[in-house]
Amino acid sequence: MLTRLIIENYALIERLDVVFPDGLIIITGETGAGKSILLGALSLILGSRADETVLKNKSANCVVEAEFKIESSELSEWLRGEGYELQDDTVILRRLVSPSGRSRSFLNDEPVSVKTLSAISTQLIDIHAQHQHLLLSDMGFQRNLLDSYAGLETSLDEYRRSYGKYEEIVRKLANLEKTISESSAEYEYKTYRYNLLKNAGLRSGEMEELEKEHKVLSNAEDIKDMMNSVLDSFCPSGESLSQLLKNAVSVLYKLSSYDACFSSLAERISTDRIDLDDVLSELNDRNERMEVSPERLQQVEERISLLVSLMRKFSVSDVESLIGLERQMEEELAAVADYDDIRESLLSELRSLKIRMEEQADILYRCRVEAAVKLSDRIAAVVRNLEMPDAKISYVLEKRQEYDIYGADSLRVMFSANAGHEMRDISGTASGGEMSRVALALKSVMAEYVGMPVMIFDEIDTGVSGKAADKMGALIAELSSKMQIIAITHLPQIASKGDAHFVVYKSCDETGSAVSRIRRVSGEERVKEIASMLSGSVLGDAALANARELMGI
């Protein structure tokens, strides 16, 4: 229940701090006194748009704070599950609007988003504002009422999961078809470019190898001449340098018999001779392998030319980048080849989902048809008790081919207020007073099945008077035994049923500006307020007696 409402600097309200009891709370006041301003401020807690135009004092903040006592264990568990700490099962929602028009929202002094604030507050309070009889033609509202009455929350959640997955696959298929279409248009061109690279037989590091080989081949004759010159130096005067050194070693060993130092010199020459033999052997080997080949030089030049041409064509600077492009193109072309398999997999999943969705939607339809008869009778009974004895209402469901978040059926609400009249669509049939009574009947049924802790009626009695008003008051009073009801009304028949009565009035502040204020009335003051609603500003004995009679005192 709503236990306290604080409003500061909103429209005509300077500051209000109202404590509300349980039961039926009546709010009355003259036209223009600011009754609906209270709801405008409270709507900020429900997440409505906020800007600086709501500020009475343009240099100060507007603050709206609502304190709720949570009496539903399910709602308490849900809030705690969302991570919100509750002390004494109390929730305080606050919205602050600054002079710049920016707003901030809080839950128990913790900052929250407006979306979160709205999600929580709409589970705490339902406001039926003036002209909200449009709900009667709002099929979303009517469907929710029917589904709540039928107890379809779990079944509808299961269906919506299937429907959501179905829609997701449909989107994936559409995107895939678009990709296939685009890929098909480019497939031949991509294949051509890929084949250019694949047929080139690219190898990592190949360009460096080719450049090195080209340098050797293009200078092969000079290299061979120079190597021959070096080889000639190993045979001076036609005799092998190795043999000459060998002879020198033999002589030195002979000399070592005279002086041991010659033995050391002989060993050093022997070591050098072995190294020289290795050098000679490698030079001979390279000289034999060195081939002056214009044909091979041409092949290398053609290969280098091909690689350079490919690098220019694909706008890269090295062979490694070409190899990377080749791999990428190979993957892209392989993906195109896999598209048919992916499409078939998605289509198969879509077929399975559609079968499941059809089964779930059919269950929803059959349950709704069964519940619609009972709900129609239930609402009609309430409406007929509101001085419309011949009223008829019918929830009509029809199967259709298209699916949406509700299933595969359409809903119409048909209504007739008078005997012998054909039932027509409710949105274009009922008069203002009839709409008020039907709206109250719907709300009374909704209250039982939706479990809203607080319900606010803002002049739901528009266009109603006499016995109908008295019976509406009785119904509202009956509802207040199940939840807290706040009723803004202009009818004494309804005002007299309240457990608490508040009067909104307008006065002037110290600057002479008009401000809206609120006070609770009881006892004789409340009798006078009811009497004034009956007779106007002149309070005669008859009006006072009538007021007491309405109040049952």
SVG drawing of the C-alpha trace seen along z (x, -y; Angstrom):
<svg xmlns="http://www.w3.org/2000/svg" viewBox="-35 -39 156 74">
<polyline fill="none" stroke="black" stroke-width="0.4" points="0.0,0.0 1.0,-3.6 1.7,-4.9 3.2,-8.3 3.5,-10.8 5.8,-13.8 5.6,-16.3 7.8,-19.4 7.9,-22.2 5.5,-20.5 3.1,-22.7 0.8,-24.4 2.2,-22.4 4.8,-24.0 5.1,-21.1 2.7,-18.4 3.4,-15.6 0.5,-13.2 0.2,-10.0 -2.3,-7.5 -4.1,-4.7 -5.3,-1.4 -8.7,-0.9 -10.7,-3.3 -9.2,-6.8 -11.3,-9.6 -9.9,-12.7 -12.3,-15.6 -12.0,-19.3 -13.3,-22.0 -12.5,-21.9 -9.0,-23.3 -8.0,-22.9 -5.2,-20.5 -6.6,-17.0 -5.2,-15.6 -1.9,-17.4 -1.4,-14.9 -1.6,-12.1 0.7,-14.1 3.3,-14.2 2.8,-10.5 3.2,-9.6 6.8,-10.7 7.3,-7.7 5.8,-5.6 8.5,-6.7 6.6,-9.4 8.6,-12.1 10.0,-14.8 11.2,-18.3 11.7,-21.7 8.1,-22.9 6.8,-21.0 8.7,-23.2 6.8,-25.8 10.0,-27.5 12.3,-27.4 15.4,-27.7 14.7,-24.7 14.4,-20.9 11.1,-19.1 11.0,-16.1 8.3,-13.4 8.7,-10.6 6.4,-7.7 6.7,-5.2 5.1,-1.8 4.5,1.0 5.0,4.3 2.4,6.8 3.0,9.4 5.6,12.0 6.0,12.6 6.8,9.0 9.2,8.8 11.0,11.9 11.2,10.4 12.6,7.2 15.2,8.9 16.0,11.2 16.7,8.1 19.2,7.0 17.2,4.4 17.4,4.4 14.1,4.0 13.8,2.7 10.4,3.5 9.2,4.5 9.2,0.8 10.1,-0.6 10.7,-4.3 10.7,-5.5 12.0,-9.0 12.3,-11.1 14.1,-14.4 13.8,-16.9 16.4,-19.6 15.9,-23.2 17.9,-22.0 15.2,-19.4 17.4,-16.4 16.0,-13.8 17.4,-11.2 15.6,-8.2 16.2,-6.4 15.0,-3.3 15.6,-3.3 18.2,-6.0 20.1,-3.9 20.3,-5.4 18.3,-3.5 17.4,-4.1 13.9,-5.5 13.3,-2.2 13.9,-0.3 11.8,-2.7 9.0,-2.3 9.3,1.5 9.0,1.6 6.4,-1.1 4.0,0.5 4.0,3.6 3.0,1.5 0.3,-0.9 -2.2,-1.1 -3.6,-4.5 -6.9,-4.7 -6.7,-8.4 -9.4,-10.4 -10.3,-9.4 -8.5,-6.1 -11.7,-4.4 -9.7,-3.9 -8.5,-0.8 -11.7,0.8 -10.6,0.7 -7.0,1.5 -6.7,5.1 -3.4,5.4 -5.0,4.6 -8.0,6.8 -5.7,9.7 -3.7,9.4 -6.8,9.4 -8.2,12.5 -4.8,14.3 -4.5,13.4 -8.1,14.6 -7.3,17.9 -4.1,18.4 -2.0,18.5 1.1,16.7 3.3,19.9 1.9,21.1 2.2,17.7 5.9,17.4 6.7,20.8 5.0,19.7 6.8,16.4 10.2,18.1 9.3,20.2 8.0,17.2 11.2,15.2 13.4,18.0 11.3,18.4 11.6,14.6 15.4,14.9 15.8,17.7 13.6,15.8 16.0,12.9 19.0,15.2 17.6,16.7 16.9,13.2 20.4,12.1 21.8,15.4 19.8,15.0 21.1,11.5 24.6,12.7 24.2,15.5 22.8,13.0 25.7,10.7 28.2,13.5 26.8,15.1 27.3,11.8 30.9,11.7 31.7,15.4 33.1,15.6 35.3,12.6 36.5,13.9 37.2,17.3 39.2,15.7 41.3,13.7 41.8,16.7 43.0,18.9 45.5,16.3 47.1,16.7 46.6,20.5 48.1,21.2 51.1,19.1 52.2,21.7 53.3,19.1 55.9,20.0 56.9,18.0 60.4,16.5 60.4,17.2 61.1,13.7 64.3,13.5 65.5,16.8 64.8,15.6 66.6,12.3 69.6,14.1 69.7,16.6 69.1,13.8 72.1,11.9 74.3,15.0 73.0,16.0 73.3,12.5 77.0,12.4 77.8,16.1 80.6,15.6 82.5,13.1 82.1,15.3 83.5,18.3 86.4,16.4 87.3,15.1 87.0,18.5 89.3,20.0 91.8,17.2 91.7,18.2 92.1,21.9 95.2,21.0 96.8,19.4 96.8,22.8 99.1,24.1 101.9,21.6 104.3,22.5 102.2,25.6 103.0,27.3 100.4,27.9 100.6,25.5 99.5,28.3 102.4,30.5 104.9,27.6 103.7,27.1 103.9,30.9 107.6,30.8 108.2,27.9 106.8,29.8 109.1,32.8 112.1,30.5 111.1,28.8 110.7,32.2 114.3,33.0 115.4,29.7 113.7,30.4 116.5,32.9 118.7,29.9 116.2,27.6 112.8,28.5 111.2,25.2 111.1,26.4 108.7,29.2 106.2,26.6 106.5,24.7 105.9,27.9 102.7,28.6 101.4,25.1 102.0,25.5 100.3,28.9 97.2,27.4 97.1,24.6 97.6,27.1 94.5,29.0 92.5,25.8 93.8,24.8 92.9,28.3 89.3,27.8 89.1,24.3 90.4,25.8 88.0,28.6 85.0,26.3 86.2,23.9 86.5,26.8 83.0,28.1 81.4,24.6 83.3,24.1 82.0,27.4 78.4,26.6 78.5,23.0 76.6,23.0 76.3,20.1 72.6,20.6 70.8,17.9 67.7,20.2 67.6,20.4 68.3,16.7 65.3,16.1 63.1,18.4 64.1,16.6 63.4,13.2 60.0,14.3 59.1,15.7 60.2,12.4 58.2,10.5 55.1,12.6 55.4,12.1 55.8,8.3 52.8,8.2 50.7,10.0 51.8,7.7 50.8,4.7 47.5,6.3 46.5,7.1 48.1,3.9 50.5,5.6 54.2,5.3 55.4,8.9 54.7,12.5 53.5,13.2 50.6,10.8 49.7,12.6 49.7,15.9 47.4,14.4 45.0,13.1 45.0,16.5 44.0,18.2 41.3,15.5 39.8,16.0 39.9,19.8 37.9,19.4 35.4,17.0 34.8,19.3 34.5,22.3 31.9,20.4 29.9,19.8 30.0,23.4 28.6,24.0 25.7,21.6 23.4,24.2 24.1,26.5 23.6,23.6 20.3,22.6 19.0,26.1 19.9,26.4 18.1,23.1 15.0,24.2 14.9,27.5 15.1,25.6 12.4,23.2 10.1,26.1 10.5,27.7 9.9,24.3 6.8,23.7 5.3,27.0 6.0,26.3 4.7,22.8 1.5,24.0 0.9,26.5 1.5,23.8 -0.7,21.2 -3.5,23.8 -3.4,24.5 -3.5,20.7 -6.5,20.3 -8.5,23.2 -7.8,22.0 -8.8,18.4 -12.0,19.5 -13.0,21.4 -12.0,18.6 -13.6,15.9 -17.1,17.2 -16.6,17.2 -14.9,13.8 -17.6,12.3 -20.3,13.6 -18.2,12.3 -17.8,8.8 -21.4,8.6 -22.7,9.6 -20.7,6.7 -21.9,4.3 -25.5,5.3 -25.3,4.6 -24.3,1.1 -27.8,0.1 -27.3,1.6 -29.6,4.7 -29.6,5.6 -25.9,5.1 -24.1,7.9 -20.4,8.2 -18.6,10.9 -14.9,11.7 -14.7,13.1 -11.7,15.0 -10.9,16.0 -8.1,18.2 -5.8,16.5 -2.8,17.5 -0.4,14.9 1.5,15.2 2.5,12.5 3.5,12.3 0.0,13.3 -0.3,16.4 -2.4,17.0 -5.8,15.6 -7.5,12.2 -9.6,10.7 -12.7,8.5 -14.7,7.3 -18.4,6.9 -20.9,4.9 -24.5,4.1 -26.1,1.9 -29.8,2.4 -32.1,5.3 -32.8,6.1 -29.7,4.2 -27.1,6.1 -23.7,6.4 -21.0,4.2 -17.4,3.4 -17.1,1.9 -15.0,-1.0 -17.8,-2.5 -20.8,-1.4 -20.8,-2.5 -21.7,-6.0 -19.5,-8.0 -21.4,-6.8 -21.6,-3.2 -17.8,-3.3 -17.2,-4.4 -19.1,-1.5 -17.6,1.1 -14.1,-0.2 -14.8,0.1 -16.1,3.7 -12.9,4.5 -10.7,3.0 -12.6,4.9 -12.0,8.2 -8.4,7.3 -7.7,6.4 -8.6,9.9 -6.3,11.7 -3.5,9.2 -2.9,8.6 -2.1,4.9 -1.4,3.5 -2.7,0.0 -5.3,-1.1 -6.1,-4.8 -9.3,-5.9 -9.2,-9.4 -12.9,-10.3 -13.8,-6.9 -17.4,-8.0 -17.6,-10.4 -21.1,-10.5 -22.6,-8.5 -25.2,-9.6 -28.0,-8.4 -28.3,-4.7 -25.5,-3.8 -23.1,-6.1 -24.2,-4.6 -23.5,-1.0 -20.2,-2.1 -19.3,-3.4 -20.3,-0.1 -18.2,1.8 -15.2,-0.5 -15.6,0.0 -15.7,3.7 -12.5,3.6 -10.8,1.7 -11.2,4.7 -8.7,6.5 -6.3,3.6 -5.8,0.0 -8.0,-2.2 -7.5,-5.9 -10.5,-7.5 -10.6,-11.0 -14.3,-11.7 -16.9,-14.4 -19.8,-12.2 -21.0,-12.2 -22.3,-8.6 -18.7,-7.4 -17.1,-9.9 -19.3,-8.8 -18.0,-5.2 -14.4,-6.2 -12.4,-5.0 -10.4,-8.3 -11.3,-11.5 -8.8,-14.2 -9.8,-17.6 -7.6,-19.4 -8.0,-23.1 -6.3,-26.2 -5.0,-29.1 -2.3,-31.8 1.2,-31.8 2.9,-34.8 3.7,-36.2 0.1,-36.0 0.7,-33.1 -1.8,-30.3 -0.8,-27.0 -2.6,-23.6 -2.9,-22.1 -4.5,-19.0 -6.0,-18.3 -7.7,-15.3 -11.3,-15.8 -13.3,-13.8 -16.3,-14.1 -18.5,-17.1 -16.1,-18.6 -16.4,-15.6 -20.2,-15.7 -20.1,-19.3 -17.8,-18.3 -20.2,-15.6 -23.1,-17.9 -21.4,-20.6 -20.9,-18.0 -24.7,-17.4 -25.9,-21.0 -23.1,-23.3 -21.8,-26.1 -25.1,-26.6 -25.3,-23.9 -28.9,-23.4 -30.2,-21.0 -31.6,-18.7 -28.1,-18.5 -26.5,-17.8 -29.1,-15.1 -28.6,-13.6 -24.8,-13.5 -25.2,-11.8 -27.6,-9.3 -25.1,-8.5 -22.3,-8.1 -24.5,-5.8 -24.2,-8.0"/>
</svg>
